[in-house]
Amino acid sequence: MNDNRFVIEKFEPKNTYYQQKKFDCGNHIINKFVHSSLKKQVSQQFSQAFVLLDLENKERFSAFYTLTSFKLNANDLESLSQGSLPRDIPCVRLVMLGVDTSIQGQGIGRKMMSDALHRVHRASKDIGIYGLYLDAEPSAINFYLSLGFTRLDGGGSEDIGKMFLSISVINQLLD
Ligand SMILES: CC(C)(COP(=O)(O)OP(=O)(O)OC[C@H]1O[C@@H](n2cnc3c(N)ncnc32)[C@H](O)[C@@H]1OP(=O)(O)O)[C@@H](O)C(=O)NCCC(=O)NCCS
């Protein structure tokens, strides 16, 4: 991958992004969200989004992820057995991640996740954040496991996976 080809920037709901309406990551729900709901979600402050632009293709909207604040329950983290925890655990949730099918399998998903971890790491210096949580599509669970996430539930390979990466691990990676 040419490192200068892509740039990740904060999604600005006032901007128009080239081919956002044609974004296709292979997941119908995520595609529909990008086409119809992303702008509104961000302008209402329900999430912030970060978009990957392809500089070799008119700054095409090529990948994105969204982050929001979230609360886990101490029971959700039982499997990590880290001693007693308060009932409510403050986290960041990665709600959506998608890479256009035309550029999947080239390390872009990993690059987007690295960008997200850096943001969570920085935010955790100012706001209490215990870790990064996400609900993974069954087909993406192995992708997140390969990045160091732990699966919190005992679900099978056909179920949505509740995935978690603690801030202590993120700090070890990035401090
Ligand atoms: C999941 C997704 C974001 C991965 O993006 P990508 O750019 O193809 O991923 P990368 O090329 O960065 O791959 C990173 C690593 O994960 C692996 N990987 C990628 N997708 C995978 C998958 N679905 N299952 C298992 N491993 C996967 C790759 O082999 C690679 O491993 P390596 O570095 O050891 O070679 C992308 O496939 C996508 O948008 N899928 C549809 C939407 C979706 O499922 N989003 C997640 C919802 S929770």
PDBQT file of the ligand as one rigid body, heavy atoms in Angstrom, charges set to zero:
ROOT
HETATM    1  C1  LIG A 201     -13.576  -6.069   8.729  1.00  0.00    +0.000 C 
HETATM    2  C2  LIG A 201     -12.954  -5.010   7.811  1.00  0.00    +0.000 C 
HETATM    3  C3  LIG A 201     -13.097  -3.626   8.436  1.00  0.00    +0.000 C 
HETATM    4  C4  LIG A 201     -11.445  -5.344   7.669  1.00  0.00    +0.000 C 
HETATM    5  O1  LIG A 201     -10.846  -4.370   6.824  1.00  0.00    +0.000 OA
HETATM    6  P1  LIG A 201      -9.636  -4.732   5.858  1.00  0.00    +0.000 P 
HETATM    7  O2  LIG A 201      -9.060  -3.457   5.325  1.00  0.00    +0.000 OA
HETATM    8  O3  LIG A 201     -10.062  -5.727   4.868  1.00  0.00    +0.000 OA
HETATM    9  O4  LIG A 201      -8.627  -5.425   6.898  1.00  0.00    +0.000 OA
HETATM   10  P2  LIG A 201      -7.039  -5.461   6.844  1.00  0.00    +0.000 P 
HETATM   11  O5  LIG A 201      -6.578  -5.612   5.422  1.00  0.00    +0.000 OA
HETATM   12  O6  LIG A 201      -6.484  -4.302   7.618  1.00  0.00    +0.000 OA
HETATM   13  O7  LIG A 201      -6.740  -6.778   7.637  1.00  0.00    +0.000 OA
HETATM   14  C5  LIG A 201      -6.094  -6.770   8.886  1.00  0.00    +0.000 C 
HETATM   15  C6  LIG A 201      -5.920  -8.187   9.355  1.00  0.00    +0.000 C 
HETATM   16  O8  LIG A 201      -7.167  -8.775   9.665  1.00  0.00    +0.000 OA
HETATM   17  C7  LIG A 201      -7.405  -9.911   8.850  1.00  0.00    +0.000 C 
HETATM   18  N1  LIG A 201      -8.809  -9.845   8.471  1.00  0.00    +0.000 N 
HETATM   19  C8  LIG A 201      -9.421  -8.875   7.775  1.00  0.00    +0.000 A 
HETATM   20  N2  LIG A 201     -10.728  -9.138   7.645  1.00  0.00    +0.000 NA
HETATM   21  C9  LIG A 201     -10.935 -10.313   8.291  1.00  0.00    +0.000 A 
HETATM   22  C10 LIG A 201     -12.066 -11.104   8.511  1.00  0.00    +0.000 A 
HETATM   23  N3  LIG A 201     -13.266 -10.770   8.069  1.00  0.00    +0.000 N 
HETATM   24  N4  LIG A 201     -11.905 -12.261   9.205  1.00  0.00    +0.000 NA
HETATM   25  C11 LIG A 201     -10.679 -12.616   9.680  1.00  0.00    +0.000 A 
HETATM   26  N5  LIG A 201      -9.574 -11.878   9.506  1.00  0.00    +0.000 NA
HETATM   27  C12 LIG A 201      -9.699 -10.746   8.812  1.00  0.00    +0.000 A 
HETATM   28  C13 LIG A 201      -6.481  -9.769   7.680  1.00  0.00    +0.000 C 
HETATM   29  O9  LIG A 201      -6.104 -11.020   7.149  1.00  0.00    +0.000 OA
HETATM   30  C14 LIG A 201      -5.299  -9.043   8.298  1.00  0.00    +0.000 C 
HETATM   31  O10 LIG A 201      -4.441  -9.942   8.967  1.00  0.00    +0.000 OA
HETATM   32  P3  LIG A 201      -2.846  -9.822   8.747  1.00  0.00    +0.000 P 
HETATM   33  O11 LIG A 201      -2.478  -8.405   9.078  1.00  0.00    +0.000 OA
HETATM   34  O12 LIG A 201      -2.296 -10.843   9.693  1.00  0.00    +0.000 OA
HETATM   35  O13 LIG A 201      -2.650 -10.143   7.303  1.00  0.00    +0.000 OA
HETATM   36  C15 LIG A 201     -13.576  -5.040   6.384  1.00  0.00    +0.000 C 
HETATM   37  O14 LIG A 201     -13.468  -6.337   5.887  1.00  0.00    +0.000 OA
HETATM   38  C16 LIG A 201     -15.031  -4.592   6.331  1.00  0.00    +0.000 C 
HETATM   39  O15 LIG A 201     -15.319  -3.413   6.157  1.00  0.00    +0.000 OA
HETATM   40  N6  LIG A 201     -15.963  -5.570   6.408  1.00  0.00    +0.000 N 
HETATM   41  C17 LIG A 201     -17.396  -5.317   6.271  1.00  0.00    +0.000 C 
HETATM   42  C18 LIG A 201     -17.935  -4.515   7.413  1.00  0.00    +0.000 C 
HETATM   43  C19 LIG A 201     -17.622  -5.129   8.753  1.00  0.00    +0.000 C 
HETATM   44  O16 LIG A 201     -17.756  -6.314   8.980  1.00  0.00    +0.000 OA
HETATM   45  N7  LIG A 201     -17.207  -4.251   9.676  1.00  0.00    +0.000 N 
HETATM   46  C20 LIG A 201     -16.929  -4.621  11.035  1.00  0.00    +0.000 C 
HETATM   47  C21 LIG A 201     -18.242  -4.574  11.764  1.00  0.00    +0.000 C 
HETATM   48  S1  LIG A 201     -18.008  -4.944  13.430  1.00  0.00    +0.000 SA
ENDROOT
TORSDOF 0
